[in-house]
Amino acid sequence: MASRVVSILKRFSFTYTLNISIAGLSQAYSSALAGRQDADLDPYPFKPRLTFRPDGTFKITVFSDLHYGENPWDTWGPQQDANSTQLMNTVLEDEKPDYVVLNGDLITGENTFRQNSTTLIDEIVAPLNRLRIPFSSTHGNHDNEPNITHAEEIKREQLVAPLSYTRVAPAWADGEGYGPGTYWVPVYTRNTDRAPSLILWFFDSRGGFSEGANSTALPDWVDESVADWITLTVSHMNAAWGPAEQVARGSLVFVHIPPHAVQALQPGLNSTQDPGLNADLLGEGSTQATSDPTNNGKDQPYWDAVNAQIKNLHGVISGHGAFLLVLVCIYTGTKLNMHTHVEDHGNEWCKREPTKNVIFCFDKHSGYGGYSSAGWGHGVRNVVFRSPNPSVGPETWIRMQDGETHARIIMDDSYN
């Protein structure tokens, strides 16, 4: 315990005296954090505060796996992008969410051209800009490819979308690597409140391939350093606002590639109790750290930290998913490279993960890019917080482009 705390403190360049007793570590840890409260706990000083509605609700609409940029060299690809934009316009105008999450694989980076890949972000965020809806993004394995990186997408989004709340992690928590998109967003009950009543957490699960002609496969899990970042961040919040359990502060997690623990859930699904499309078998590469058997379990530090440190956690929501081998051509500007990918768009179910007692939900495949199958359709996952009090679980369901809804559950202690 002592060595772990010292390590975290050193990373933040805090002055720390080693000749204190173990009993005094917690006090020293809190004192060291106090000097960074203002900078860390007000991450959006120049953006509007996110708040619950006067009736105590807060609605999030989640678009996942939009896959813009496929086949830009023919008419099929741009038409898929136009179809995805139409879906976004239809859903946003109907649902009128308070917040939107773009939960990974915004762009099919292996199909795009290096010189203009990031301009696809302009097209993706245009409906959000037009309707002035605040939003955040996570990024997926297809957003790290020879022609695009997570960091490049984030930089472009921050440039062209005034109401983007996406940001990057500290350098030591992979903020300067291939998984920079780890951060949190506060939501307040009222605009004048000192402390938020809800924290939206966003984690970067990396994956894909490095940029350039000589690209190599990247780790497909949340970097283990993020576990320390979670510990530090939660401690900072608790010191400033009080422990989440005592002050009724809730949380919800978004990450593109599901944690590996989810893979064990599928055989026990009950279509009545765990509603939603279950059309893709989870297998190698469908969850974090499973593409290469030698990496199995490397997302465990992150998964342990999420569930041990983040209290009043309503659930974890992911895209990506099950096993399908797809052969894709990657155009780097000078030559075509061939890669295989493991991907999924055929799952939209929820289930409680028993080892951590946390609810997990798949998103709905939103984009017309990326593979699909007859009858799957396209849509979104809605999440509605019915109260700022975390004892009242949010309601979530799938909404299709034509307005049909299904797979409705309440994310509370009574589920599963």
Backbone torsions as a table, in degrees:
resi	resn	phi	psi	omega
1	MET	NA	-47.9	-177.5
2	ALA	-61.3	-45.8	-177.5
3	SER	-65.6	-34.8	-179.6
4	ARG	-65.7	-44.4	179.8
5	VAL	-64.6	-43.1	178.9
6	VAL	-59.3	-42.6	-179.8
7	SER	-60.1	-44.9	-179.6
8	ILE	-64.1	-42.5	-178.8
9	LEU	-63.8	-40.4	179.7
10	LYS	-62.1	-34.9	-179.5
11	ARG	-63.8	-27.5	179.1
12	PHE	-97.3	10.6	175.8
13	SER	57.9	36.3	175.1
14	PHE	-82.0	148.0	172.0
15	THR	-77.1	128.9	-172.6
16	TYR	-139.5	130.6	178.6
17	THR	-97.1	122.2	-172.0
18	LEU	-80.0	-14.5	-174.7
19	ASN	-91.6	40.1	174.1
20	ILE	-105.2	158.2	-178.8
21	SER	-76.0	158.7	177.4
22	ILE	-59.4	-34.7	180.0
23	ALA	-63.4	-23.4	-178.3
24	GLY	-94.1	0.7	-176.2
25	LEU	-62.6	-43.3	-177.1
26	SER	-60.8	-42.6	179.4
27	GLN	-65.2	-41.9	179.4
28	ALA	-65.0	-38.3	179.4
29	TYR	-61.8	-46.8	179.7
30	SER	-64.3	-39.3	-179.9
31	SER	-64.3	-40.6	179.7
32	ALA	-64.6	-34.8	179.8
33	LEU	-70.7	-29.6	-172.2
34	ALA	-57.8	-33.1	-177.8
35	GLY	-68.2	-12.1	-177.3
36	ARG	-112.6	9.7	-173.9
37	GLN	-57.6	-51.8	-172.9
38	ASP	-62.5	-43.8	-176.7
39	ALA	-68.6	-40.9	-172.4
40	ASP	-85.1	-31.2	-172.2
41	LEU	-96.4	4.0	171.9
42	ASP	-131.6	69.6	-171.3
43	PRO	-74.5	-9.8	-176.4
44	TYR	-130.4	61.0	-175.2
45	PRO	-66.2	-19.0	-176.4
46	PHE	-113.4	15.1	176.4
47	LYS	-119.2	157.3	178.2
48	PRO	-61.5	142.7	174.1
49	ARG	-70.4	136.7	174.8
50	LEU	-83.2	130.9	-177.4
51	THR	-137.6	155.9	170.9
52	PHE	-66.5	155.6	176.2
53	ARG	-70.5	163.4	178.0
54	PRO	-56.6	-27.3	178.7
55	ASP	-84.1	5.8	175.3
56	GLY	86.1	12.7	179.9
57	THR	-109.3	161.5	176.9
58	PHE	-149.8	120.6	-172.4
59	LYS	-110.0	127.9	177.5
60	ILE	-116.0	131.4	172.4
61	THR	-111.5	129.1	-174.3
62	VAL	-111.5	117.7	170.8
63	PHE	-98.5	134.5	-177.4
64	SER	-134.8	145.4	174.1
65	ASP	54.8	55.3	178.4
66	LEU	-70.2	-35.4	174.2
67	HIS	53.1	51.9	172.8
68	TYR	-70.1	154.5	170.9
69	GLY	93.3	10.1	179.3
70	GLU	-75.8	141.5	176.5
71	ASN	44.6	60.2	-179.9
72	PRO	-70.4	-9.2	-177.2
73	TRP	-88.1	-1.9	177.4
74	ASP	-136.4	-176.0	-176.6
75	THR	-81.5	-23.2	-177.5
76	TRP	-62.8	-47.2	-175.1
77	GLY	-61.1	-55.7	178.6
78	PRO	-58.2	-29.4	178.3
79	GLN	-68.5	-35.4	177.1
80	GLN	-64.5	-39.6	177.2
81	ASP	-63.1	-41.6	178.7
82	ALA	-63.3	-39.1	177.6
83	ASN	-64.4	-40.5	179.4
84	SER	-65.8	-40.1	177.5
85	THR	-63.5	-40.0	177.5
86	GLN	-63.0	-40.6	175.7
87	LEU	-60.1	-45.7	179.6
88	MET	-60.6	-45.7	179.8
89	ASN	-60.7	-45.0	-179.0
90	THR	-62.0	-49.6	-176.6
91	VAL	-65.8	-45.3	-176.6
92	LEU	-65.2	-40.0	-179.9
93	GLU	-69.6	-32.7	178.3
94	ASP	-77.7	-46.8	-170.4
95	GLU	-82.3	-31.2	-179.6
96	LYS	50.0	58.1	-177.9
97	PRO	-71.7	157.2	172.9
98	ASP	-79.2	-24.8	-176.9
99	TYR	-153.9	149.9	178.1
100	VAL	-123.9	142.1	172.3
101	VAL	-118.1	128.0	171.0
102	LEU	-99.4	100.9	-165.1
103	ASN	-95.6	54.8	167.2
104	GLY	94.9	159.3	-173.6
105	ASP	51.5	54.6	175.6
106	LEU	-67.0	-37.3	-174.1
107	ILE	-128.4	143.4	171.8
108	THR	-90.0	86.1	-168.3
109	GLY	-65.1	-21.0	179.6
110	GLU	-76.8	-13.9	-179.8
111	ASN	-98.8	-18.6	-172.0
112	THR	-81.2	172.0	174.9
113	PHE	-97.2	136.5	-175.8
114	ARG	-55.2	-39.3	-170.8
115	GLN	-71.6	-18.4	-177.6
116	ASN	-138.5	20.6	-176.8
117	SER	-58.3	-43.8	-173.0
118	THR	-68.7	-20.0	-179.4
119	THR	-68.8	-14.9	173.3
120	LEU	-62.9	-26.7	177.0
121	ILE	-60.1	-38.5	178.5
122	ASP	-56.8	-42.9	-179.4
123	GLU	-67.9	-40.2	-177.9
124	ILE	-65.5	-43.5	-174.1
125	VAL	-87.8	-4.6	-177.5
126	ALA	-55.9	-44.9	177.8
127	PRO	-62.8	-35.1	179.1
128	LEU	-70.0	-40.9	176.7
129	ASN	-64.1	-42.6	-177.4
130	ARG	-63.1	-40.4	-177.8
131	LEU	-93.2	-1.0	178.3
132	ARG	54.8	53.6	178.2
133	ILE	-105.5	123.9	176.7
134	PRO	-68.2	150.8	-175.4
135	PHE	-158.7	166.9	173.1
136	SER	-136.0	158.0	176.9
137	SER	-122.9	144.0	157.0
138	THR	-107.2	176.1	-177.5
139	HIS	-136.2	150.0	-173.0
140	GLY	-117.1	-173.4	-177.6
141	ASN	-63.1	-32.2	179.0
142	HIS	-78.2	-9.9	175.5
143	ASP	-87.7	-8.7	169.2
144	ASN	-112.4	101.9	-179.1
145	GLU	-148.1	172.3	-178.1
146	PRO	-52.8	-25.8	-175.0
147	ASN	-107.2	4.7	-177.9
148	ILE	-162.4	154.4	173.4
149	THR	-134.7	161.9	175.9
150	HIS	-56.5	-44.8	-176.7
151	ALA	-61.7	-40.4	179.8
152	GLU	-66.3	-38.8	177.8
153	GLU	-65.5	-42.8	180.0
154	ILE	-62.8	-45.1	-179.8
155	LYS	-59.8	-42.8	179.9
156	ARG	-67.7	-42.3	179.6
157	GLU	-60.3	-43.9	178.8
158	GLN	-63.4	-29.3	-178.9
159	LEU	-75.4	-40.8	-169.4
160	VAL	-104.9	-5.9	-176.3
161	ALA	-125.4	99.5	-177.4
162	PRO	-60.4	-26.7	-178.1
163	LEU	-103.8	22.6	170.5
164	SER	-78.2	130.6	176.1
165	TYR	-105.5	11.2	178.2
166	THR	-70.1	137.9	176.3
167	ARG	-148.4	-175.9	-174.0
168	VAL	-116.9	155.7	178.9
169	ALA	-75.4	164.8	171.4
170	PRO	-58.1	155.8	-178.2
171	ALA	-55.9	-38.3	-175.6
172	TRP	-73.4	-15.0	177.1
173	ALA	-105.5	41.5	178.1
174	ASP	69.9	18.4	-179.9
175	GLY	-67.1	-19.8	176.9
176	GLU	-112.4	13.6	179.4
177	GLY	-106.3	-147.5	-178.0
178	TYR	-92.9	4.0	176.7
179	GLY	-130.1	56.8	-172.5
180	PRO	-75.5	-19.4	-169.0
181	GLY	-84.0	56.7	175.3
182	THR	-114.0	122.4	-174.3
183	TYR	-168.5	179.2	177.2
184	TRP	-138.0	155.8	-178.6
185	VAL	-129.6	126.3	179.9
186	PRO	-87.7	144.1	174.0
187	VAL	-125.5	129.2	-174.6
188	TYR	-105.4	151.6	175.0
189	THR	-67.5	-45.4	176.9
190	ARG	-131.5	154.7	-176.9
191	ASN	-62.3	-26.1	-176.5
192	THR	-91.7	-2.0	-177.4
193	ASP	-66.6	146.0	178.9
194	ARG	-75.6	-34.1	-174.2
195	ALA	-126.8	148.1	178.5
196	PRO	-75.0	156.9	175.7
197	SER	-103.6	-7.1	180.0
198	LEU	-147.5	136.4	174.7
199	ILE	-117.7	125.8	172.6
200	LEU	-97.9	120.6	-176.8
201	TRP	-104.1	137.6	-179.6
202	PHE	-128.4	127.0	-176.5
203	PHE	-123.9	141.7	-177.0
204	ASP	-97.5	113.3	-176.8
205	SER	-92.3	5.7	173.3
206	ARG	57.2	-132.6	-176.9
207	GLY	82.9	175.9	-177.9
208	GLY	85.5	-145.6	-174.5
209	PHE	-137.3	152.5	177.4
210	SER	-68.4	161.0	-177.0
211	GLU	-77.0	161.6	175.0
212	GLY	98.1	172.6	-175.6
213	ALA	-68.9	-27.8	-178.6
214	ASN	-105.0	47.8	-174.4
215	SER	-68.8	150.7	177.4
216	THR	-129.8	157.3	-179.0
217	ALA	-64.1	141.9	-179.3
218	LEU	-105.7	155.8	175.8
219	PRO	-57.6	136.1	-177.5
220	ASP	-108.1	52.7	176.5
221	TRP	-153.3	160.4	176.1
222	VAL	-67.3	128.0	-176.2
223	ASP	-56.9	141.6	-176.0
224	GLU	-63.4	-22.7	177.6
225	SER	-64.3	-23.1	179.5
226	VAL	-65.7	-25.9	176.1
227	ALA	-60.1	-42.5	176.9
228	ASP	-67.3	-37.9	177.5
229	TRP	-61.4	-41.5	177.5
230	ILE	-61.3	-47.8	-179.7
231	THR	-58.2	-46.6	-179.6
232	LEU	-64.6	-45.9	-176.3
233	THR	-65.0	-44.6	178.8
234	VAL	-63.8	-40.8	177.6
235	SER	-61.8	-39.6	177.6
236	HIS	-63.2	-45.4	177.9
237	MET	-61.4	-45.3	-178.8
238	ASN	-63.1	-38.1	-179.7
239	ALA	-66.8	-35.8	-176.6
240	ALA	-87.5	-38.0	-170.6
241	TRP	-114.5	-11.1	-174.2
242	GLY	97.3	153.2	179.3
243	PRO	-58.6	142.0	-176.1
244	ALA	-56.1	-38.1	-178.8
245	GLU	-66.6	-30.6	-176.7
246	GLN	-85.4	-31.0	-175.0
247	VAL	-107.6	6.3	176.6
248	ALA	60.8	58.2	176.0
249	ARG	-108.5	119.6	-178.3
250	GLY	-94.6	171.1	-179.5
251	SER	-148.1	153.6	172.8
252	LEU	-143.2	137.6	-174.6
253	VAL	-110.9	138.4	173.3
254	PHE	-123.6	132.4	175.9
255	VAL	-153.6	139.9	-172.8
256	HIS	-70.4	-59.1	179.9
257	ILE	-82.5	127.5	-177.3
258	PRO	-64.4	151.3	173.2
259	PRO	-62.0	151.8	-174.7
260	HIS	-61.0	-27.0	-177.5
261	ALA	-61.8	-22.0	-177.6
262	VAL	-67.8	-26.1	-174.8
263	GLN	-60.0	-31.4	-178.3
264	ALA	-76.5	-9.0	-175.5
265	LEU	-80.5	-31.8	-169.5
266	GLN	-59.7	-41.3	-178.8
267	PRO	-61.6	-23.7	-177.8
268	GLY	-98.6	12.6	-178.4
269	LEU	-65.2	140.4	173.9
270	ASN	-118.6	119.2	-171.2
271	SER	-63.3	-22.1	176.5
272	THR	-83.7	-46.7	-178.0
273	GLN	-77.8	-32.6	-177.1
274	ASP	-121.4	69.7	-170.7
275	PRO	-72.0	159.1	178.0
276	GLY	123.3	156.3	-179.0
277	LEU	-55.5	133.2	177.7
278	ASN	-134.6	73.9	-169.0
279	ALA	-111.6	-4.4	-179.4
280	ASP	-125.7	129.3	-179.8
281	LEU	-77.4	125.4	176.9
282	LEU	-69.5	133.3	-178.3
283	GLY	-154.9	-157.0	-176.1
284	GLU	-58.6	123.8	179.0
285	GLY	88.6	-4.6	-177.6
286	SER	-82.9	-19.8	177.8
287	THR	-128.4	172.1	-173.5
288	GLN	-61.9	139.9	172.5
289	ALA	59.4	37.6	177.7
290	THR	-124.4	-1.6	179.1
291	SER	-65.4	-36.5	178.4
292	ASP	-120.6	120.6	-177.2
293	PRO	-54.9	-26.0	179.9
294	THR	-70.5	-14.2	-179.8
295	ASN	-100.9	1.6	-176.6
296	ASN	-52.9	130.0	176.4
297	GLY	88.4	0.5	-176.7
298	LYS	-73.3	-9.6	172.8
299	ASP	-89.1	1.9	-176.0
300	GLN	-62.0	-41.3	177.5
301	PRO	-57.2	-42.9	177.0
302	TYR	-63.0	-48.8	-176.7
303	TRP	-63.4	-39.4	176.6
304	ASP	-63.5	-43.7	-177.5
305	ALA	-66.6	-42.0	178.6
306	VAL	-55.1	-47.4	-173.0
307	ASN	-83.4	-25.1	178.4
308	ALA	-84.5	-35.7	-171.3
309	GLN	-96.7	-36.9	-175.0
310	ILE	-88.4	104.5	-176.6
311	LYS	-88.7	162.1	-176.5
312	ASN	53.3	42.8	-178.4
313	LEU	-83.2	114.3	-178.8
314	HIS	-72.3	-32.5	-179.3
315	GLY	169.0	177.4	179.5
316	VAL	-125.9	130.4	-174.7
317	ILE	-122.8	128.6	-175.4
318	SER	-134.6	160.9	168.7
319	GLY	-103.5	-138.8	173.4
320	HIS	55.8	-138.8	169.4
321	GLY	128.9	-117.6	-159.4
322	ALA	-87.8	-170.8	-168.5
323	PHE	-90.9	120.3	168.0
324	LEU	-150.8	131.2	179.7
325	LEU	-92.5	118.8	-177.1
326	VAL	-121.7	127.1	176.6
327	LEU	-93.9	121.4	-176.2
328	VAL	-125.2	150.2	175.4
329	CYS	-96.8	128.9	-179.5
330	ILE	-111.1	115.4	-179.5
331	TYR	-95.8	116.8	-176.7
332	THR	-96.1	0.2	-176.9
333	GLY	103.6	-20.2	179.4
334	THR	-125.8	-24.4	-178.2
335	LYS	-160.6	166.5	176.6
336	LEU	-98.9	131.2	173.6
337	ASN	-111.7	151.0	179.8
338	MET	-110.2	129.5	176.8
339	HIS	-134.6	157.4	171.3
340	THR	-107.8	147.2	180.0
341	HIS	-131.6	149.3	173.8
342	VAL	-109.6	124.2	-168.6
343	GLU	-150.3	164.6	179.9
344	ASP	-155.8	137.1	171.8
345	HIS	-134.2	9.3	-171.9
346	GLY	-101.7	14.5	178.0
347	ASN	-121.9	141.0	177.6
348	GLU	-145.5	19.8	-174.3
349	TRP	-87.5	164.3	173.1
350	CYS	-120.0	151.7	173.1
351	LYS	-162.9	149.9	176.1
352	ARG	-78.1	130.1	176.7
353	GLU	-86.6	112.3	-166.9
354	PRO	-72.3	-28.6	-176.9
355	THR	-68.2	-27.7	178.1
356	LYS	-113.5	-4.6	-179.4
357	ASN	55.6	47.7	-178.7
358	VAL	-127.8	143.7	179.5
359	ILE	-83.1	130.9	176.0
360	PHE	-114.6	140.2	175.8
361	CYS	-134.7	137.7	167.1
362	PHE	-80.5	151.0	169.5
363	ASP	-75.0	178.1	168.0
364	LYS	-101.4	134.3	175.4
365	HIS	-60.6	118.3	-175.2
366	SER	-96.1	-42.2	-169.6
367	GLY	-80.3	153.2	173.5
368	TYR	-80.8	-16.8	168.3
369	GLY	-76.1	164.5	-175.4
370	GLY	80.2	158.5	-174.6
371	TYR	-75.0	155.5	177.3
372	SER	-148.9	-173.1	179.1
373	SER	-150.6	158.5	-178.3
374	ALA	-56.2	130.1	176.9
375	GLY	92.8	-12.6	-179.1
376	TRP	-75.1	-42.2	-179.2
377	GLY	69.4	-173.1	-178.2
378	HIS	-135.2	146.3	-179.0
379	GLY	-175.2	-153.2	-175.5
380	VAL	-142.1	166.6	166.3
381	ARG	-105.3	126.9	172.0
382	ASN	-98.3	143.0	173.4
383	VAL	-131.3	121.5	179.6
384	VAL	-118.6	115.5	171.6
385	PHE	-77.5	122.0	-174.7
386	ARG	-88.3	-8.7	179.3
387	SER	-164.3	150.4	172.7
388	PRO	-67.1	-17.8	-178.6
389	ASN	-75.7	121.2	-176.4
390	PRO	-67.5	-10.5	175.4
391	SER	-71.2	-15.4	176.2
392	VAL	-100.4	107.4	-175.8
393	GLY	-69.8	147.1	176.9
394	PRO	-71.4	156.5	174.3
395	GLU	-99.8	139.5	179.4
396	THR	-137.0	148.5	-179.8
397	TRP	-160.4	167.5	176.3
398	ILE	-95.8	131.3	174.8
399	ARG	-117.9	123.6	179.6
400	MET	-84.6	165.6	-178.0
401	GLN	-58.2	-35.6	-178.0
402	ASP	-81.7	2.6	177.1
403	GLY	99.0	-11.7	178.2
404	GLU	-65.1	143.4	-180.0
405	THR	-126.6	150.7	178.0
406	HIS	-163.4	178.8	176.7
407	ALA	56.9	49.1	-176.9
408	ARG	-89.5	127.5	176.0
409	ILE	-138.0	163.7	170.7
410	ILE	-105.5	125.5	-177.6
411	MET	-87.1	75.3	179.2
412	ASP	-138.3	-173.2	-175.0
413	ASP	-64.1	-21.5	-177.6
414	SER	-80.2	-14.6	-177.9
415	TYR	-76.0	129.8	-178.4
416	ASN	57.3	NA	NA
